[in-house]
Amino acid sequence: MITAVHAMIMADDPEASRAFLRDVVQLPSLDTGGGWLIFKSGPSEIGVHPTTGGEHFDVSLVCDDLDATIADLASRGAEFGPVEEATWGRRTTIVVPGSRPIMLYQPAYDPPATSL
């Protein structure tokens, strides 16, 4: 039986990315040894999107109030791209030090991860 989804952020500077998720995003974590942090991310869901030959896996962060989340994270030093409207919700990108930006979005639908 599958009990969870384990998502990975690939980073050129994993220590900087881990520090960002721990200190700025403030995700709870467990040190599995040698500073290798595994973060609790709460409920999860999986979507399948078409690809045009690029990336085949992606990580996004979901929130229930994009403006409030941006303000909260920005107060701890997070940097963001522009906010964009989409049919499925509002989105931005959040800069992850040592890695590539990841999407942060407020869905316009009831996410199955939090509604089932």
Summary of the structure (lengths in Angstrom):
residues: 116
radius of gyration: 14.6
end to end distance: 17.9
largest distance: 42.9
contacts: 252
relative contact order: 0.22
helix: 21%
strand: 23%
